[in-house]
Amino acid sequence: MAETNFVDYVTIYCRSGKGGRGCSHLHRAKYIPKGGPDGGDGGKGGSVILHGNRNYWTLLHLRYQRHLFATDGQAGSENKSFGKDGQDVVIEVPMGTVVYDADTGEYLCEVTADDQRIVLLKGGRGGLGNWHFRTATNQAPLYAQPGEPAQERRIVLELKLLADVGLVGFPNAGKSTLLSSVSAAKPKIADYPFTTMEPNLGLVPYRDNRSFVIADIPGIIEGASEGKGLGLRFLRHIERNSTLLFMIPADTQDIRRDYDILLNELGKYNPEMLDKQRLLAITKCDMLDDELIDEMRQELPDGVPTVFISAVAGTGLDQLKDMLWNMLNDESNRIQTFTHRNLDVSHGLEDDYTEDNPFGEDVIIDGVAESDLEEDW
């Protein structure tokens, strides 16, 4: 998938349809001079519905659909004729999509299963016609109900990839190389920082036809919580992983310090991520001998399992898979509560993020900021 095709954050203005008004009509026909009320009910307004679709992987198809409107219900008519219901708007989203209110940042709902349907904005009910209000003392009512008004809301759709293991490390730590070695994924690999610009998923085969999913995200640097590098906007994709795999190269001067920096950045993003099971992998160990490895073990962080690997030479990959599989199936790791927080726009893209403006900077058009032009819509 091309880098420009990965979209994981969009803002959409949605509006459901209003209900049709009821009809106030008195029946008149030949030989029936006093037919009585026969006004029909108004139709129901269309709803805005989220639908989980496993065939979608990003929110690219919604990138330029800033407005989604359901149609209104039609008004009722004579002869007890009901108005036509409004047409629903179905928003197809990939699994793992979280919805927030764009104005308040309030968490609304989440789509986690294929074919899951969630009514985001309910269409207004149609009004009753005057036929419903006839009584013995009021046999010809001339009033009917109006339809319920429409609901409207600006929402933020935020994609969080569903995976079992999340890779955490600095740029050029070997995360993409490991992903390409243990799975069929083909991430971009090069010898310069920030090679990975969008998350990648890889299905790792294990013994007896079993498997688990690994998520690779762009590298984190010190101060990412303050916006340095690519910031923390991609950490949402490992927020729900049950196990975190920290990757630090063997040629690092201070492994313990780098591990503490990564752990500190995760804690600033979401303190709940510090409660996940962690595994430390020392990468690029194909040039180390047993004596150097024994010396490095004395400088490793305490309280975290460690494995020495080399994705290029294939050293330690089987041991890494075994450790990850045991951690994923550990009894203490099976039941985890995930608390959805309200939206923090500093962790995501801005509304004016475009392919030509990847860093969300405001574009000036004829002396007016582009963001101000969008607000006038």
C-alpha positions in Angstrom: 0.0 0.0 0.0 1.4 3.4 -0.9 2.3 5.7 1.9 -0.2 8.4 0.7 -3.0 5.9 0.7 -2.9 5.3 4.5 -5.5 7.5 6.1 -6.3 6.9 9.8 -8.0 10.1 10.9 -10.9 12.0 9.2 -13.5 14.6 10.3 -17.0 14.3 8.9 -20.1 16.4 9.2 -23.2 14.1 9.4 -26.9 14.8 9.5 -29.8 12.5 9.7 -33.1 13.1 8.0 -36.0 14.8 9.6 -39.4 13.1 9.9 -42.1 13.9 7.4 -45.1 15.9 8.8 -48.5 14.2 9.2 -51.3 15.1 6.9 -54.4 17.0 8.0 -57.1 16.1 5.4 -60.9 15.4 5.4 -62.1 12.7 3.0 -64.4 14.0 0.2 -65.8 11.7 -2.5 -69.0 11.3 -4.4 -71.9 10.3 -2.2 -69.6 10.7 0.9 -70.0 14.3 1.8 -68.6 13.8 5.4 -66.0 11.1 5.1 -64.1 12.2 8.1 -60.3 12.6 8.7 -58.0 10.5 6.5 -54.6 12.2 6.8 -51.7 9.7 6.7 -48.5 9.7 8.7 -45.2 11.2 7.7 -42.3 9.0 6.7 -39.3 8.4 9.0 -36.1 10.3 8.3 -33.0 8.4 7.2 -30.4 7.5 9.8 -26.6 7.7 9.7 -25.2 4.2 10.3 -21.7 2.9 10.8 -21.0 -0.5 9.3 -17.9 -2.6 9.9 -16.4 -3.9 6.8 -13.3 -6.2 6.8 -12.6 -5.4 3.2 -11.5 -1.9 4.2 -8.1 -1.3 5.8 -7.9 2.6 6.0 -10.3 5.6 5.9 -9.1 6.7 2.5 -12.6 6.4 1.0 -13.8 9.0 3.5 -11.0 11.4 3.1 -12.8 13.8 0.8 -16.4 13.1 1.9 -16.7 15.9 4.4 -20.5 16.0 4.4 -22.8 13.0 4.7 -26.6 13.7 4.7 -29.4 11.3 5.0 -32.7 12.2 3.2 -35.8 13.5 4.9 -39.0 11.5 5.3 -41.8 12.6 3.0 -45.1 14.1 4.3 -48.2 12.0 4.6 -51.1 12.5 2.2 -54.8 11.9 1.9 -56.5 8.5 2.0 -54.3 7.5 4.9 -51.3 7.3 2.7 -48.0 7.1 4.5 -45.1 9.2 3.5 -42.0 7.6 2.1 -39.2 6.9 4.6 -35.9 8.7 4.1 -32.9 6.9 2.8 -30.2 5.9 5.4 -26.6 6.8 5.0 -24.3 3.8 5.6 -20.7 4.6 6.4 -18.4 1.7 5.6 -15.4 1.7 8.1 -12.7 -0.8 8.8 -12.6 -2.8 12.0 -11.0 -0.9 14.8 -12.5 2.5 14.0 -13.3 4.7 17.0 -15.8 7.6 16.8 -15.5 10.9 18.7 -17.5 14.1 18.8 -15.4 16.6 16.9 -16.5 19.6 19.0 -16.3 18.1 22.5 -13.9 15.2 22.0 -16.3 12.8 23.7 -16.0 9.1 22.9 -19.1 7.9 21.1 -18.7 4.3 19.9 -16.3 1.8 18.4 -16.6 -0.7 15.5 -14.6 -3.9 16.2 -16.4 -6.7 14.3 -17.2 -7.4 10.7 -20.8 -6.6 9.7 -21.3 -4.7 13.0 -23.9 -1.9 12.6 -24.1 1.1 14.9 -26.8 3.8 14.5 -24.8 7.0 14.9 -27.6 9.5 14.3 -31.2 8.3 14.4 -33.6 9.7 11.8 -36.6 11.7 13.1 -39.9 10.0 13.4 -42.7 10.9 11.1 -45.7 12.9 12.5 -49.1 11.3 12.9 -51.9 12.3 10.6 -55.2 13.7 11.8 -56.8 10.2 11.3 -55.2 9.2 14.6 -56.8 12.0 16.6 -60.4 11.4 15.8 -62.6 10.8 18.9 -66.3 10.5 19.6 -66.4 14.1 20.6 -64.0 15.4 18.0 -64.8 13.5 14.8 -63.1 15.9 12.4 -59.8 17.0 13.9 -57.9 19.5 11.6 -54.5 19.1 13.2 -51.6 16.7 12.7 -48.2 16.2 14.1 -45.0 17.6 12.6 -42.1 15.3 12.0 -39.2 15.1 14.5 -36.2 17.3 13.6 -33.0 15.9 12.2 -29.8 15.3 14.3 -26.5 16.7 13.2 -23.0 16.3 14.5 -19.3 16.7 13.5 -17.6 13.4 14.2 -14.0 12.2 14.1 -13.2 8.7 12.8 -10.0 7.4 14.2 -8.6 4.1 13.1 -6.7 1.9 15.6 -5.2 -1.2 14.0 -6.2 -4.5 15.7 -3.1 -6.6 16.4 -1.7 -8.8 19.1 1.8 -7.5 19.4 3.0 -3.9 18.9 6.6 -3.0 18.0 8.1 0.0 19.9 11.5 1.5 19.2 13.6 4.3 17.9 14.0 4.9 14.2 16.3 2.3 12.5 15.9 -0.1 15.4 15.1 -3.0 12.9 11.3 -3.1 13.4 10.5 -3.3 9.7 13.3 -5.8 9.1 11.9 -8.0 11.8 8.4 -7.7 10.4 9.5 -8.7 6.9 11.5 -11.7 8.4 8.8 -13.3 10.5 5.8 -12.5 8.2 4.9 -12.0 4.5 4.6 -8.2 5.0 6.8 -6.1 2.7 7.4 -2.8 4.6 9.8 -0.2 3.3 13.4 -0.8 4.6 16.3 1.6 4.2 19.3 2.8 6.2 18.0 6.2 7.1 15.7 7.3 10.0 11.9 7.4 9.6 11.8 4.9 6.8 8.4 3.7 8.0 5.9 6.6 7.6 2.7 4.6 8.2 1.8 1.5 10.3 2.2 -2.0 8.9 0.5 -5.3 9.9 2.1 -8.7 9.6 0.6 -12.2 10.2 3.3 -14.3 11.9 2.9 -18.1 11.4 3.5 -20.3 14.4 3.5 -24.0 15.1 0.5 -26.2 14.4 -1.0 -23.7 12.0 -1.4 -21.0 14.6 -0.6 -17.4 14.1 -0.6 -13.9 15.7 -0.5 -10.4 14.3 2.3 -7.8 14.7 1.8 -4.1 14.2 4.8 -2.0 13.2 4.6 1.8 13.7 7.0 4.6 12.8 9.9 5.2 15.2 9.6 7.2 18.4 12.2 9.7 19.5 12.8 11.5 22.8 10.4 14.3 23.1 7.8 12.8 20.8 5.1 13.7 23.3 6.0 17.3 22.6 5.6 16.9 18.9 9.2 16.1 17.9 9.7 13.7 15.0 6.4 12.2 14.0 5.0 12.8 17.5 2.8 10.2 19.1 -0.1 10.1 16.6 0.8 6.6 15.5 0.8 5.1 19.0 -3.0 4.7 18.8 -2.3 1.7 16.6 -0.7 -0.3 19.4 -2.9 1.1 22.1 -5.0 -2.0 22.2 -2.2 -4.6 21.7 -1.9 -7.0 24.6 1.9 -7.2 24.4 4.5 -4.6 23.5 7.8 -5.6 22.0 10.5 -3.1 22.6 13.3 -3.2 20.1 16.8 -1.6 20.8 19.8 -2.2 18.6 22.9 -3.9 20.1 25.2 -1.0 19.2 23.3 1.4 21.4 25.5 3.1 24.0 23.0 2.8 26.9 20.3 0.2 26.4 18.7 0.9 29.8 18.5 4.6 29.1 16.8 4.1 25.7 14.3 1.7 27.2 13.4 4.2 29.9 12.9 6.9 27.2 10.5 4.7 25.2 8.7 3.8 28.3 8.4 7.4 29.4 6.9 8.4 26.0 4.3 5.7 26.2 3.3 6.8 29.7 2.9 10.4 28.5 0.6 9.2 25.7 -1.5 6.8 27.8 -0.6 5.6 31.3 -2.6 2.4 30.7 0.0 1.3 28.2 2.5 0.8 31.1 0.4 -2.0 32.4 0.8 -4.1 29.3 3.1 -7.1 29.1 6.5 -6.1 27.7 9.3 -7.9 26.0 12.7 -6.4 25.2 14.5 -7.5 22.0 18.1 -6.6 21.4 18.4 -6.4 17.6 21.3 -6.5 15.2 23.1 -9.2 17.2 24.6 -11.0 14.3 28.1 -9.5 15.0 28.1 -10.3 18.7 29.7 -13.3 20.3 28.7 -15.1 23.4 31.1 -13.1 25.6 29.8 -9.8 24.5 26.2 -10.9 25.0 27.0 -12.0 28.5 28.5 -8.6 29.3 25.4 -6.8 27.9 23.1 -8.8 30.0 24.4 -7.1 33.1 23.4 -3.7 31.7 19.8 -4.6 30.7 16.7 -3.2 32.4 15.4 -5.1 35.4 12.0 -6.8 35.4 11.5 -7.3 31.6 12.2 -10.5 29.7 15.0 -10.1 27.1 15.9 -11.9 23.9 18.9 -11.3 21.5 17.9 -11.5 17.9 19.1 -10.8 14.4 16.4 -10.5 11.8 18.9 -10.5 8.9 20.7 -13.7 10.0 17.6 -15.3 11.5 19.2 -15.6 15.0 16.8 -15.9 17.9 13.6 -15.5 15.9 12.2 -18.9 17.0 12.9 -18.0 20.6 11.2 -14.7 20.1 8.1 -16.3 18.6 7.9 -18.7 21.5 8.2 -16.0 24.1 5.6 -13.8 22.4 3.2 -16.8 22.0 3.5 -17.7 25.7 2.9 -14.0 26.7 -0.1 -13.7 24.4 -1.6 -16.9 25.9 -0.7 -16.2 29.5 -3.7 -16.4 31.8 -3.0 -13.0 33.3 -3.0 -11.4 29.8 -6.3 -12.8 28.5 -8.7 -10.5 30.3 -7.8 -6.8 29.9 -9.9 -3.8 30.2 -9.5 -1.0 27.7 -10.7 2.4 28.7 -11.5 4.7 25.9 -10.4 8.3 26.6 -11.8 11.4 25.1 -10.2 12.6 21.9 -6.9 14.5 22.2 -6.3 16.3 18.9 -2.6 16.6 19.6 -2.4 12.8 19.0 -4.1 12.9 15.6 -4.1 14.8 12.3 -5.6 18.2 11.9 -8.6 18.8 9.6 -6.4 20.5 7.0 -4.1 17.5 6.6 -3.7 16.8 2.9 -1.3 15.0 0.7 0.2 18.3 -0.3 0.3 19.5 3.3 1.5 16.5 5.3 2.4 18.4 8.5 -1.0 20.1 8.9 0.3 23.6 8.3 -2.2 26.3 7.5 -2.3 27.2 3.8 -2.8 30.9 2.9 -5.1 31.4 -0.1 -5.5 35.0 -1.4 -4.5 36.3 2.0 -7.0 34.1 3.9 -6.2 30.9 5.8 -7.6 27.8 4.3 -8.9 26.7 7.7 -11.0 29.9 7.9 -12.4 29.2 4.5 -13.5 25.7 5.6 -15.2 27.1 8.7 -17.4 29.3 6.4 -18.9 26.2 4.8 
